[in-house]
């Protein structure tokens, strides 16, 4: 059986996306065939392990916000139909060997920042005219990552299709949800269709929002990391990490 992994790595996030693919490919010991769907603004051949399976989709974004909001339209560009399809943010890091902990029919992860929060304390989109509005007082809901979701491919593609409709509605009123794509994800999985698998924070095995010291990339679209890219080109078949703005070849 096959798993497709969607990753968006435009602008400065290209290096972090290469890190994610490199580490996922080298550290995965599960039972599925993995193929990456890499949305980026330069040809990644030469930066990735020679034996990694991937498809390159040329993409460009003028801002971080534009990039994160493209997650759902990116799903729509994937014509392949693997058994499962998962999205991970480019700044997700992997610390060690892992298996199929994330696999499920329709999977989300609980956000670590709101495990002890009441629903009214969770940062849902509270704008009443928004297409992803969640009113105060809504009970029995969770706050999920925008950085990770996935599952059976037909369910994921339908999820993305529905989110695109919600995005178009908000464009007509010039409204950007408080947490961008994450606001839509939380609306969908709390009020439209309940996920079949919820990964608790303690069971989430990857590190989210790990920019490796390259935090500038969120605010400066033109930030370049040529030396980092060079290391990937020269060591593409080795295990590579980026932490504290230092890139290391681990083996």
C-alpha positions in Angstrom: 0.0 0.0 0.0 1.1 3.6 -0.7 1.2 6.8 1.3 1.5 10.2 -0.3 3.1 12.9 1.7 2.4 16.5 0.7 5.0 19.2 1.6 5.1 22.9 0.7 8.5 24.4 0.6 8.6 27.7 -1.2 11.0 30.6 -0.5 13.0 30.1 2.6 11.0 27.1 3.6 12.7 25.1 0.8 15.6 24.1 3.1 13.2 23.0 5.9 11.1 21.0 3.4 14.3 19.3 2.2 15.2 18.5 5.8 11.8 17.0 6.4 11.9 14.8 3.3 15.5 13.8 4.0 14.7 12.8 7.6 11.4 11.1 6.9 13.0 9.1 4.1 16.0 8.0 6.2 14.2 7.4 9.5 10.9 5.8 8.4 10.6 2.1 9.3 6.9 1.5 8.7 5.0 -0.7 6.3 4.0 1.5 3.4 5.6 2.7 0.2 6.2 6.5 0.6 6.0 9.1 -2.2 6.4 12.8 -1.5 4.5 15.5 -3.4 6.8 18.4 -3.1 5.4 21.9 -3.9 8.3 24.3 -4.2 9.7 27.1 -6.4 12.9 25.4 -7.6 13.7 21.9 -9.0 14.5 19.8 -5.9 16.5 17.2 -7.8 20.0 17.1 -6.4 18.9 18.2 -3.0 17.0 15.0 -2.0 18.3 11.4 -1.5 18.7 9.7 -4.9 16.4 6.8 -4.0 13.5 8.9 -2.6 10.3 8.8 -4.6 8.8 12.2 -5.2 6.9 14.4 -7.6 7.8 18.1 -8.1 5.0 20.7 -8.4 6.3 24.1 -9.3 4.7 26.6 -6.9 5.4 30.2 -5.9 4.0 32.3 -3.1 4.4 36.0 -2.2 4.0 35.5 1.5 3.9 32.9 4.3 0.2 33.4 4.5 -0.3 32.7 0.8 1.7 29.5 1.2 -0.2 28.1 4.1 -3.5 28.9 2.5 -2.4 26.9 -0.6 -2.5 23.6 1.3 -5.9 22.7 0.1 -5.5 23.8 -3.5 -2.3 21.8 -3.5 -4.2 18.6 -2.6 -6.4 19.4 -5.6 -3.4 19.4 -7.9 -2.4 15.8 -7.0 -3.8 13.5 -9.6 -2.3 10.4 -8.1 -4.5 8.3 -5.8 -2.3 6.6 -3.1 -4.1 4.7 -0.4 -3.4 7.5 2.1 -2.5 11.1 1.8 -1.0 13.3 4.5 0.1 16.9 4.9 3.0 18.0 7.1 4.2 21.6 7.5 7.7 22.1 6.1 9.1 23.2 9.5 8.2 19.8 11.0 11.3 17.9 12.3 11.9 14.3 13.1 14.2 13.3 15.9 14.5 9.5 15.4 13.2 6.3 13.8 9.4 6.0 13.5 6.7 3.8 12.1 3.1 4.2 11.1 1.8 6.1 14.2 0.1 8.8 12.1 -1.8 6.4 9.8 -5.6 6.4 10.1 -8.7 6.7 8.0 -9.2 10.5 8.7 -6.5 11.7 11.1 -5.8 15.0 13.0 -3.5 15.9 15.9 -4.5 17.8 19.1 -2.6 21.1 19.3 -0.1 21.0 22.2 -1.0 24.6 23.2 -4.6 24.0 24.2 -4.8 20.7 26.0 -5.9 22.4 29.2 -8.1 25.1 27.6 -11.8 25.3 27.6 -13.5 25.6 24.2 -14.1 29.3 24.8 -10.4 29.8 25.4 -9.4 28.1 22.1 -8.5 30.5 19.3 -11.2 29.6 16.8 -12.4 32.1 14.2 -15.0 34.1 16.1 -16.0 36.5 13.4 -19.7 35.9 12.9 -19.7 36.4 9.1 -16.8 34.0 8.6 -17.4 30.8 6.7 -15.4 29.0 9.5 -17.1 30.8 12.4 -17.3 28.8 15.7 -19.4 30.5 18.3 -18.4 30.9 21.9 -20.3 28.3 24.0 -19.8 25.5 21.5 -19.2 22.3 23.5 -17.3 19.1 23.1 -14.8 20.4 20.6 -11.0 20.2 20.3 -8.3 22.5 18.9 -6.3 20.7 16.2 -3.0 21.4 14.4 -3.1 23.0 11.0 0.5 21.6 10.6 -0.7 18.0 10.1 -3.7 16.1 8.8 -4.5 13.3 6.4 -6.0 9.9 5.9 -7.6 7.9 3.2 -7.0 9.8 0.0 -10.7 10.1 -1.1 -11.6 11.6 2.3 -8.6 14.0 2.2 -9.5 15.2 -1.3 -13.1 15.8 -0.3 -11.9 17.7 2.8 -9.7 19.9 0.7 -12.5 20.5 -1.8 -14.9 21.7 1.0 -12.2 24.0 2.5 -11.6 25.6 -0.8 -15.3 26.5 -1.0 -15.1 28.0 2.5 -12.0 30.0 1.5 -13.8 31.4 -1.5 -16.7 32.6 0.6 -14.4 34.5 3.0 -12.7 36.1 0.0 -16.0 37.7 -1.0 -16.1 39.5 2.4 -12.3 40.2 2.5 -11.9 38.1 5.6 -8.8 36.2 6.6 -9.4 33.8 9.5 -7.5 34.4 12.7 -5.2 31.4 12.2 -5.4 31.1 8.4 -5.6 27.5 7.3 -5.8 26.2 10.8 -9.1 28.0 11.4 -10.6 26.1 8.5 -9.2 22.8 9.6 -10.7 23.3 13.1 -14.1 24.3 11.7 -14.2 21.2 9.4 -13.2 18.6 12.0 -15.3 20.1 14.8 -18.5 21.1 13.0 -18.7 19.2 9.6 -17.1 15.8 9.9 -15.5 14.3 13.0 -12.1 12.7 12.5 -11.8 8.9 12.9 -8.4 9.2 14.6 -7.3 11.9 17.0 -3.6 11.8 17.9 -3.1 13.1 21.5 -0.2 15.5 22.0 1.8 12.9 24.0 1.5 10.5 21.1 2.6 13.0 18.3 6.1 11.8 17.5 7.3 14.7 15.3 8.3 18.3 16.4 6.1 21.0 14.9 7.1 24.6 14.2 10.8 23.6 14.3 12.4 26.2 12.1 15.9 25.2 13.1 16.9 28.8 14.0 15.7 30.1 10.6 12.7 32.0 12.0 13.3 34.9 9.7 11.8 33.0 6.8 8.2 33.6 8.1 8.6 37.3 7.7 11.2 37.8 5.0 10.1 36.0 1.8 13.4 36.7 0.0 15.6 35.3 2.8 18.2 33.0 1.3 20.2 30.1 2.8 22.6 29.3 0.0 25.1 27.6 2.3 22.4 25.4 3.8 21.3 24.4 0.3 24.8 23.6 -0.7 25.1 21.1 2.1 22.0 19.3 0.9 23.4 19.2 -2.6 26.8 17.8 -1.5 25.3 15.3 1.1 21.9 14.5 -0.3 22.3 10.8 0.4 23.2 11.3 4.1 21.0 12.1 7.1 20.9 15.9 7.5 19.5 18.2 10.2 19.1 21.9 10.7 19.0 23.3 14.3 19.9 26.6 15.8 20.6 27.8 12.3 23.4 25.2 12.0 23.2 22.5 9.4 24.8 19.1 10.3 25.4 15.9 8.4 24.6 13.2 11.0 25.7 10.1 9.0 
